[in-house]
């Protein structure tokens, strides 16, 4: 929830828009009867108590029927470096593939606002269900396609999709094959679209680089009425809990509201260009507390006759700048590989590699595709990050 004061007016910026799927009663919090006269079980789902966007889900059975629990496992990422003041580079595709979805997820950078995670998953998540009880997840699909299954319904995804999953959402993922690469941002605050893109009532404005038509909500609500032993793995405060339920988690007959998972394709982001080089905020796609996520997409370069398309040198004084390289040619960087992460920490300037400025003059367009995360508190480096680091990057500006 973002509350902004404009003189004496207080209003909220929210995302995404109202949606509904399946069967729901005429009024909320009223009797909703099954054909046999029994009641469906209503559940309010919100990520900020009762003070933010929410959805109401109607289950065939109470979503509370726990039959046993397992001993929790400590999965807290191991921090290798808490402080740093040099440019870093990590070869993301060196993360080794693993079969299990959760075991494949490696946190490489982290602070109290977000975790940056890489995953190379070989198998679908079918044997259990997963819930991140701490963080909203932004899963960027670098390689792979498939189906995200939730209690809200199913979402087909493919290359270039962001899957935005509110914390507390129970889900499974079916991949089409074994070669999958994911870049994941775990946000410890709700994920929003930038407030400058939104009207006071929550509609995406004309100057926004995308609109509601680009948001893909769940479809194909698959209501499963099945009893048994269903394992739900829940992440909470760095621990993974195994909780067994008597009913299939996807027993929802209908739901409505404004809090649900959705997909947004980076290919639907419309770039904002100008006569001279535009600053990074024009690429912003999402925001959380103390960080932003930006999408760099193919676009025409600046059209002033003396324009320099390469970015100017700039100082990171208030933020760490992380860039995840997806595809295309990056004229400002040398020796870029797919899945590479560069990290330019707050406190020292950075800019184009030697020769990049001259090479960029006269260029008309770029085909680059990348995801950027700027954090306003420093990121810490984990032991998993050190395993894939390119130690020579810091000297790559030397002539």
Secondary structure, 3 states (H helix, E strand, C coil): CEEEEECCEEEEECCCCCEEEECCCCCCCCCCECCCCCECEEEEEECCCCCCCEEEEEECCCCCCEEEECCCEECCCCEEECCCCCCEEEEHHHCCCECCHHHHEEEEEECCCEEEEEECECCCCCCCEEEECCCEEEEEEEECCEEEEECCEEEEECCCEEEEECCCCEEEEEECCCCCEEEEEEECCCCECCHHHECCCCCECCCCCCCHHHCEECECCCCCCCEEEEEEEEEECCEEEEEEEEECCCCEEEEEECCCCEEEEHHHCCCCCCCCCCCHHHHEEEEECCEEEEEECCEECCCCCCCCCCCCCEECCCCEEEEEEEECCCCCCCCCCCCEEEEECCCCEECCCCCHHHHHCCCCEECCEEEEEEECCCCEEEHHHHCCECCCHHHCCCC
